Amino acid sequence: MTAVARISRKSIDELRQRADIVALAGDYTQMKQRGRDWWGLSPFKSEKSPSFKVNPETGLWYCFSTQQGGDAFKLVMTREGLDFPESIERVATRFGFKLDYETGGDGKNEKSFRGQLLEIHELVTDYWRRCFLEDPVHGEWIRDYWTQKRKFSLEVADDFGIGFAPVDDSKLIPGLLAKGYGKDALAQTGLFFGVDRVPDPLRWRCRFRGRLVIPIRDIQGRVIAFTARTLDITPQDDPSREAKYVNSPETELFKKSRTVFNIDRARMTRKDADPFVLVEGQLDAIRCHSAGIPGAIAAQGTAVTEEHMQQLRRFTQRLIVFLDSDAAGQKAALRLLPIGLREGLDIRFLSLPGGKDPDEYFSTHDAAGWAGLVAGARSAMQFCVQSLVPEGSVNLPLTSRLSLLETIFPIVEQAGAEEIVREALNEAARHAGIGIREMHMAYERHRAQSQSQRPAAQLGGPNDPPPTPVVKGGGLTTPEEDLILFLLRHDSYFVPIAQSLPLEWIDQSGRGGQLLMALLNEAAHGHFAGLREAISTLDDELRTEAARLSAETYAGRDDEKDILPRANTILKSFHGRHVQTLMRSLDSRIASTSRDDVAMLNQLQSEKIALRKSHATPPSLTTA
């Protein structure tokens, strides 16, 4: 087995300092700035209102919906299910940072297993790209196929990394083995047949021999899989030769239900409010993108899933469904409709003149007429009604039309939220020429009938909406939390406060106190070199607490004249609490002392007077 990654501590700390947490969060959800902070929809669950907050100054994030938070590494670990070393490599790749390993070499045993898989995919992509350009047997043939038959330019091929997997695959595996990648890593890429029954990897066969190969990238642009189209030169002994397209199987890197083709580009080419444009296949998406249509994406040869829709919803509320006009395309559109409604997406359905598919249409058209096509797109329920209710049905008696609309109710029912269902029914009524009241009454009859046919165990079960999560951490109730929130915004005060505030005054019974002690202890001993570096020294629990507090609403003002008084007010609250604690202790001792022990009572009273005198003035700052 491959050894665990051994990344140097210095390298980890430096990367943590340099990682742009806003850019990283933007890979998972659309971020918008509000004051100093950035907000977006939660990357971890479906929601309608933003609850995910990022602070670029601290390098921390916090999700109020799931009550999770931390730094850049924790974000990747939580969102992608990676372990700590893998998350470091992922962040390093994202920002072009070269990691140092403890042994100082470049051996593949020093990379995480996931890191090796990503490297292999990049190497194979480059190899197949060179074969597309230089293969001595079929290079010219495949380029002609691309430019003449598919009508794409070589510039587009270069842009998307289009490749050709040679019919003769004898060089691929020896080349990877020579670069130090082990048998286990090659087997887990999904690129080869025979891995489960042939011990010798040199006898494995490439899954994509003799095919045009399209790299599939994740949202950060890393190659994680391939899709390949059969050609006239695809070998007859290929077990999948009859399939027009073959995808990589699911691997540790590639999950079909979560991967959206071209989203890495689409999220950047569209403006904030612009829709994604969902097409059927990868070549459709490439065609639309190349024609100048922003936001073109495709699913991965599978039905659109809830995870696909959630991912899109984090970047926009709008989706144009631009699937083929044939029966299969219409059926796929109807399947995704309730999922999109449930996620709160404004879905429009677009069909091309003459029933052409996007690839065919935009091979001879550019994006000049795109706005006009979009203007003619049908709303979700208009598409639903026109797809399921035969043309001319508007002339039928009301009871007959309502009967036909029974096919729409199960789709609407899956939308979930009451307000979405209500609006969908209202729109369906308008397009079907039926009164809104009659439509709602018919829908309620449908629901009552369908519920009566469900087993009792299912009633009130899985279809019920999940309970609203309880958000922990309300107002700032302790001086420790108050001071942390102040310091997270004004880190130049770390050292002055550490020198002025006796550390024994800090109450460490809660995480806020433990966090404050850890931060000020560094500053008190001259080790403070900036807020992000101080946070990087914390353990995971305290870093999460720092993320939570940095996400809290700040009660103070940021005007220069208000900052120093705010600091002194907080110091005064520590002083007052400390004095009260000592006074209560003395009062308790006085109360428990016998009235006959006059000497002890006089001594305790003297201590109270001395305490008042010695603590008459709280610590204060004159400047940061």
N, C-alpha and C positions, 0 to 999 in steps of 0.2 A: 504493500500500500504506500501511497505517497505521504511523505512526512508533512507535519503541520508547518505552516508558514512561520518563519523566524525573522520577523521584521524588527529592526533596531528601534529601541525606545526613542532615541533622538529623532529618527525619521518619522515616527508616529506623532511626536509632539510638534515637529515642524509642519507636518501636513495638517494637523488640527488647527494650527494658527493660520495657515494659508487658504484653507478650504472656504469657498464662498457659499455660506449656508443658504443665502437667498437663491442663488443660481441652482444649487443642488435641489432645494425644495421645489423650484420651478420645473424640474424634470418630472415631478409627480403630480403637481397641481398648479393651476394658474395663480400667481401671486400678485397682489395689488398693494401698493404702499399707502399706509395711513400714518402720517407723522413719521416717527422714527422706525416704526415697525412695519412688517409686511404680513398680509393676511391672505388665506386661501381656504378652499374647501378641504376637509380632512382627507389625507391620502390613504387613510386606513378604513374608512367606512363611507357609506353613501349618506349625504346630507344636503340640505337645501341652502343653509346659511353658513358662511365661513366660521370655523372654530379653530383653525390651525394658524398659529402665530409664530413668526420668525423674527428674532432680534439680531440684526447683522453685527451690532457692536459686541455682543457677547458670544456670537456664534452658536446660539442655542435656539431650539424650537420647542413649542408646547402645543399639544392638541387637547383642547378642552372636552371634545366629544369622547375621547378614549382615555383621558387623563394620563397621557404618556408624554415624555419630553426627553431632551438630551442634546447631544452635539451632532455633528455631521455623521459620524460613524454609527451612532445609535439610530439615526434616521434611516440609513441604508439597511442596518440590521433588521429594524422593525418592519420596514416596507417590503424588503425583498427576501426576508427569511434567511439571511446570511449569518455566519458566525463572525466573530470580531476580526480575525485576520482577513477574511474574505471582504469584509466591509472596508477595511483599510485599502486593500488593493482596488476595490471598486471606486473609492473616492480618489485615489491616486491616478487611476486611469482617466477619470472624469476631468481632472484639472492638469493633466500632463505632468504629474510629479513623479520623479524617479525615486523609488524606495530603495533603501539600503538594508541588506540582510546581515544578520549577525556574523555569518561566516565570510561575508564579503564577496561571495562568488555569484555566478549567474546560473548555477545548476537548477534544473527544473524541479529537483526535490525541495527547493526552497520556496516554491510557489504553492499557493493553495490549489487544491484540486480544481476548483471552479476557475481559478486564474489560468490554469493550464488549458482547460477547455476553451476559454475565450481566446487564448493565444493560438491554439490549433485552428480555430475557426478563421481567425485573421490570416494565418499563413495559407490555409486552403483557399480562402477568397482570393488572395494575391496570386496563388499558383494558377487557379482556374481563369483568373483575369488575363494572365500572361498567355495561357493556352488559347483564349479567345482571340488574342492578337497575333500569336506566333506559332500555333500548332502546325507542324510541317505537313500533316496529312489533311486535316479538316479545317485549318484556320481560315482560309479564304472562303470556304463553303459556309462556315458559320457566320462570318461577317456579312456575306451576301444575304444569307437568310435574315439576319437582323435588319439590314438596311433596305433590302428589296422586298422581301415577303412581309416582314413585320412593319416596315416603313418607319423605323426609328433611326436616329442619327448615331454615329459613333460617339459623339459628345455625350449623348444620353447614356450610352453604355458605360462610358467612363465615369459619369456622375453617379450612377447607381452600382457600379462595380459588377456589371453583368459579366458572367464567365462562361466557360465551356469545359465540361468534364470530359476529358478524352476517352475515346473508346478503349484505348490501351491505358489501363490504370496502374500499370506496373511500377511507375515511379513514385506514386503518392505515398504509400505506406513506408517504403524504405527511406524516403526523404524525411518523413516525420520521426521515424525511429532514430535516424542519424542525428537529429536535432535534440535528442535526449528525452523525448516523450515516451512514456511507458505504455505497455499493452493495455493496462486498465484505463488509462486516459483516452486512448484511441477508441476503445470499445464503447466508452460512455458518450462519445460525440454523436452517435447515431448515423455516422456517415458510411458505415460498412455493413455488408451482409456477412453472415457466418460467424459472428463473434461469440455466439452461444454454443456452437457445436464444433468449431475448428480451432484447435489450440494454437496453431502457428499463425500469427497475424499477417505474415507474408502471403498467406493463401486466402485472406479475406478479399472480397470484391467491393468496389465502390458502389454505393446505392444509386448514383446518378450518372453512370457511364453513358457517354454519347448523348448527353442532354444539354440544353441551354440552361444555365444556372443563374438564379436570382438570389442574392443574399437577403436574408431577413434580419432586420436590426431591431434592437430594443429601443426604448424611448430615449436612451442616451446615445444611440447611434452605433452600438457595438454589435457585430455580427454574432447571432446566437443560433442560426439555423439557415436552411436553404429551401427554396422551392425550385423544381426543375421541370422543364417542358420536354416532352418526347419529341424526337425528330425522326426523319427518314433514316438517319444513320444510327439510331439507338439499336444496340445489339439485340438479336432475336432471342438470346438466352437470358435477357433481363427479365426477372420474375415479375416486374411491374410494368412491362412494356405496353400493355393495353391501356394503362392509365395515362391520360393526357398530361396531368400534372402529378408530381410526387413531392410531398413535403418531407422534411426531416421528421422522424418520430419525436415524441415528447422526451425531453432529456432534463437534466438538472437546470439547464439554461433556458429551455424552450417549453413553454406551456401555451398550447393553442388558445385556451379559454381566456388568457390574459394578454396575448400578443396582438397588437394592431399594426399591420404592415404600413410603413411610411409615416408613422406618427412622429418619429424623430424629426422629420422635415416639416410635416404638415402643421405641427403646433407652432413652428417658427414662421412659416410663410403666410399664415392667416393673421389678421388683426384680432384684437381682444374679443370683439363682439361678433366676428365672422363665424360662420358654421364650419364644421367638418363636413366633407363630402364623401359619403360611404359608397364605394363601388364594389363590384363583385370579385374581381381578381387582381393579382399583383400588377399584371401588365396594363389593366385598366387604370390603376392608380398611377403607374409610371407615365402613361399617356396623358392623363389629366394634368399631372404635375408639370410635365414637359410642355403642355399647351398653355401653361400659365394660369391654371385654375388652382387657387390656394386651398389648402386643407384637405387634399385628396388622400384617402386611406382605404384599406381593404381588410377584411377578416382573413383568417388563415385556412381557407378551405374547410371551414366548419361553420355551424350556425352562430350568429351573433349572440354573445352571452351577456349576462348581467355584469360581469367584470369588465367586458369591453365597454359597455355603456357607462359604467361608473367612471372608468378612466377618461372617457370623452367628456363627461359632465364636469370633471374637475377643471377643464379648460374652457368650456363654453356651454351655453344652454341650448344651442341651436345645432341641428343636424339635418343635412339634406341626404336623403336616401336615393341613390342614383344607380340602382341595380338594373340588370338586363330586363327587357320588357317581355321576355318569354314567361311561360307558366312557372318555371322553377324560380325565376327572379321575383315574380309576384308572390309566390308562396313564401319565399324567404323574407320578403318585406313584411308580410302579414305576421310572420313569427316574431320578428323583432319589435313590431309596433307596441305590444303591451309592455315589453321590457323598457323601451324608451319612455313610454308614458309614466311608468312607475318611477323612473329616475328623474322625472320632471323635465325632460328634454322637449323642446319645441321642434317636432319632426315635420319635415316637408318631403314630399315624394315627387321625384322628377322623372319623366319619361321623355325619350328623344323622338323626334319625328321619324316615321317610317319604321319604328321598332328597332332601330340600330342600338348596338351596345356602345358604351363610352369609348372603348379602344377604336372601334371601327369609325365612329363619328368624328373623333378628334384627330384621326390620322389625316383628315382632309380639312379640318376646321381649327381655328385658333380660339382664344378665349374672348374675342371681340364680342361675340353674341351671347356670352355666358350670362350677363345680367338679365337679358331678355328671357333666356331659358328659366332662370331662377324665378323670375316674376310669374311664370306660368306654373310653378310647382304647386302641387295640391297639398292641402293640410292633411293631418293624420286621419281625421274622421271623414274628410271628403274622399280620400283614397280608399279608406275602409269601405265606405258605403258603395262607391263606384265599383269596387272589386268584388263585393259579395252580393250586391243587389243588381239583378239584370237590368240592362237599359230598357226604359219604357215602363218600369214598374211603378213609376209615380202615378200612372193612370189607373192602377189597380185600386180596388176598394181598400179602405183603411185597415181592416182586419188582415187582408192578404199582405199588405206592406209590412205590418207589424210582425206577421209570421216570418217574412223573409228576413227581418232584422234580428230574429232570434240568433242568427249566425254571428252577429256583431257583439251581442251581449257578453259572451264568454271572453272576448278580447278586452272589452271595456272593464269587465270585472277584475281582470288581472292587474289593472292600473293601480289598485290599492287605495291610495288616499282619496277621501270622499270628495274633496274639491276637484281633483283631476277627473274622477268618474262623472261628476256633475257637468263639468265643462265639456267632456267628451260626448255625453248624451245630448247636451244642448246643440252641439255642432252637428252630430249625426242627424238630429231631428230636422235641422235647417236643410241639410243636403238631401234628406229623404222626403222632404215635403210633408212632414208629420208635426203635429203640435207638440210642443215641449212637454206639456202635462201628460199627454197620451204616451209619449216616449218613456217618461219616468215611471209611469204606472206599469207599463209593460215590462220595464226593467225590474221593478220590484217584484212583479209576479214571477219573472224568471229566477230571481234570487231565492224567493221563497220555495219555489219548486226544486231548484238545485240543492238547497240546504236540506230539504226534506228527504232527498235521496242520498245524502252523505251519511256515512256511519257516524254514530254518536261520538265515537272517540275522536273524530276529526273536527267536530264542531268546536269553535273557539280555540283551535289549536294552532298549527303552524302558520295559518294565514293571518293570524292576528298580528298587528304591528308590534315590534319590540318595545319594551318600556323605555321611556325617556331616561337617558343616563343621568345619574346624579353627579353633578360637577362639584368636586371637592375644592377646598381652598377658596373661601369667600373673601371678606375684607381682611386687611392687614391688622392683626390684633395684638402683636407683640412688638416690643422695641427691636428685637432681633430682625424680624421680617421687614420692619420699617427701614432699618439701617441698610439691610441687604439691597432693598429696592432702590434706595438712594445711591448706594455705591455702584450698582449696576449701571446707573445713568451718569454718574460723576466719578469715574475711577481715579481722578487726580487726588481725591480725598482719602484714598486707601491708607497711605502712609501716615498723614497727619492724624487721622482718627485712630489708627493702630497705636500711635505714640501717646494719644491723649486718653483713650478709653482703657481702663484697667481690664485685662481679659477675664479676671475672676468675676467681673460683673455680668458676664454673659451667661444666660441660663441655657444649658446644653441638654435640657430634658426633651426638647423637640428637635426635629431635623433642621429647623431654621437656625437654632442656636448652634448646632453642630456645624452647619455650613458657615455661619459667621465666624466661629472660632477657627475653622480651617483656613479661611481666607485672610483674616486679620493676623493669625499666627505667622503666615508667610510674610506679610508686610512688616510686622513688628520685628522680625529678625533680618530685615533687609533683603528679602528674596522676591519682592514684588517687582515684576517687569512688565506689567500690563494685565488688564482684566482677562483677556482670552487665555494668556499663559497661566494665570492663577487658576482659572476654571479647569484647565487641562490637567492640573495636578490632583483634582478631586476624584473620589471613587464614583462609581456609576450612580449610586443612590443619591449622593450629594449633588452630582451634576444634574440629575433629574429634578431635584428640589430647586436648584438654581434656575433651571428652565421654567419651572412652574412660577416662581416668584418674578422672574423677568417678564412673564406674560401677564402678570397682574396689572390692573389699572393703577397708574402712579398718581398719588394724591397731591404731590408737590408741584411747584412751578419751576420752569427752566430759565426764567429771567435771571440774569447775572446777579441782580441785587437780592434775589430771594434764596439763592443756593446756600450761602454761608449761614444765614439765619435758620434755614431748614436743618442743616447739619447740627447746629448748636441746640436746636429744639429736641432733636433725637438724642443727643448726648445728655441733655437735661432729663429726659425720660428714663434713661439708664440710671443716672445719679439718683433721681427721686425714688425709683424702685429699690435701689441698693440701700439707701438710707432707711426706707420703710421696713425693709427686711430686717436690718439690724435693730431698729426700734422695736419691732414686734418681738424679736428674740429677747431683748432686754425686758420688755413689758411682761413677757411670759415668765422670765426668771423672777421678776419682782412679785408677780402674782403667786408664784409657787413658794416664795420665801416666807418663813414664819414671821409674824408681826413682832415677835419677841426678839428676833435677830436684827436689832437696830443697826449694828455695824455693817452687816451685809446689805441691808436696804439702803443705807447711806452710800455705800460703795457703788451700788447699781445706779442710784440716782446721779451720782457723780459721773459715771460712765455715760449716761444719757446726755448730761450737759456737755461733756467733752465731745461726744459724737456730734451734737448739734453745731458746736463751734468748728470742729475739724471739717465738717461736710457742709458748711454754710454756702460755699460757692461751688457749683458744678463745673466740671471741665468744659472748656470752650475753645474754639479755634478763632484765630484772627485772620488766617488765610489758608488756602489749600496748599 
